[in-house]
């Protein structure tokens, strides 16, 4: 079976203070559309962990100290053609030096028999 990937789910972990900022920025690009619905996204509370090294400039926490932070994981769907623009926009408005961004290909139910 061969799949023709046309859409992806972009997931990014964001501090509570910037959830709306990130959502509004990517929605302004016209992504997050499902059928006749715009501004579609999912947000889940998560606990992130990280330990910035000496070279890092952390938005939260201190260098060389393990952090556990309540954050929000935002998921927004977009076409494969929009991925680069969306990731670039997220990086522009995201407060973290290195935001955790995952891009997952989505299959369409039409691909299955």
C-alpha positions as CSV (number, residue, x, y, z in Angstrom):
1,X,0.0,0.0,0.0
2,X,1.4,3.4,-1.0
3,X,0.3,6.5,1.0
4,X,0.2,10.0,-0.5
5,X,0.9,12.2,2.6
6,X,-0.8,15.6,2.1
7,X,-1.3,16.7,5.7
8,X,0.7,16.7,8.9
9,X,0.0,17.4,12.6
10,X,2.4,19.9,14.1
11,X,2.9,19.6,17.9
12,X,4.7,22.1,20.0
13,X,5.2,22.4,23.7
14,X,4.5,25.9,25.0
15,X,4.5,27.7,28.4
16,X,1.0,28.7,29.5
17,X,1.8,32.3,28.9
18,X,2.3,31.8,25.2
19,X,-0.4,29.4,24.1
20,X,-2.6,32.1,22.6
21,X,0.4,33.8,21.0
22,X,1.4,30.6,19.2
23,X,-2.1,29.6,18.2
24,X,-2.9,33.1,16.8
25,X,0.3,33.2,14.9
26,X,-0.2,29.9,13.0
27,X,-3.9,30.5,12.5
28,X,-3.0,33.8,10.8
29,X,-1.2,31.6,8.2
30,X,-4.5,29.9,7.4
31,X,-3.7,26.6,9.0
32,X,-5.8,24.6,11.4
33,X,-8.7,24.0,9.0
34,X,-10.8,20.8,9.1
35,X,-13.5,20.8,6.5
36,X,-15.7,23.8,7.1
37,X,-14.1,24.7,10.5
38,X,-11.1,27.1,10.9
39,X,-9.0,27.8,14.0
40,X,-8.9,24.1,14.9
41,X,-6.3,22.9,17.4
42,X,-5.9,20.7,20.5
43,X,-4.2,21.7,23.7
44,X,-3.2,19.4,26.5
45,X,-1.5,20.1,29.8
46,X,1.8,18.2,30.1
47,X,4.9,18.2,32.3
48,X,8.1,18.9,30.5
49,X,11.6,18.2,31.7
50,X,14.8,19.7,30.6
51,X,18.3,20.6,31.9
52,X,19.9,23.6,30.2
53,X,23.7,23.3,29.7
54,X,26.2,26.1,30.1
55,X,25.7,27.4,26.6
56,X,21.8,27.7,26.9
57,X,19.8,30.8,27.6
58,X,16.7,29.3,29.2
59,X,13.4,31.2,29.3
60,X,12.5,29.1,32.4
61,X,15.0,27.6,34.8
62,X,18.7,27.8,35.4
63,X,21.7,26.4,33.7
64,X,22.7,22.9,34.8
65,X,19.6,22.4,36.8
66,X,16.9,19.9,35.9
67,X,13.5,21.5,35.5
68,X,10.0,20.1,35.6
69,X,7.6,22.6,34.1
70,X,3.8,22.5,33.6
71,X,3.3,23.4,29.9
72,X,0.7,23.0,27.2
73,X,1.1,20.8,24.2
74,X,-0.6,22.4,21.2
75,X,-1.4,20.4,18.1
76,X,-2.5,21.9,14.8
77,X,-3.0,20.3,11.4
78,X,-1.7,21.7,8.2
79,X,-0.9,20.8,4.6
80,X,2.5,19.5,3.8
81,X,3.1,22.6,1.7
82,X,2.6,24.8,4.8
83,X,5.0,23.0,7.2
84,X,8.1,25.2,6.7
85,X,6.1,28.5,7.1
86,X,4.3,27.2,10.2
87,X,7.5,26.0,11.9
88,X,9.3,29.3,11.1
89,X,6.3,31.2,12.6
90,X,6.3,29.1,15.7
91,X,10.0,29.7,16.2
92,X,9.5,33.5,15.8
93,X,6.8,33.8,18.5
94,X,7.8,31.0,20.9
95,X,9.8,32.2,23.9
96,X,12.0,29.1,24.2
97,X,15.4,29.1,22.6
98,X,14.8,25.5,21.3
99,X,11.0,24.8,21.1
100,X,10.1,21.1,21.0
101,X,8.4,20.8,17.6
102,X,7.2,17.5,16.2
103,X,5.8,16.9,12.7
104,X,3.7,13.8,12.2
105,X,2.4,12.7,8.8
106,X,-1.4,12.1,8.7
107,X,-3.1,9.5,6.7
108,X,-6.5,10.0,5.2
109,X,-9.3,7.5,5.7
110,X,-9.6,7.4,1.9
111,X,-6.1,5.7,1.8
112,X,-7.6,2.6,3.3
113,X,-9.9,0.0,1.6
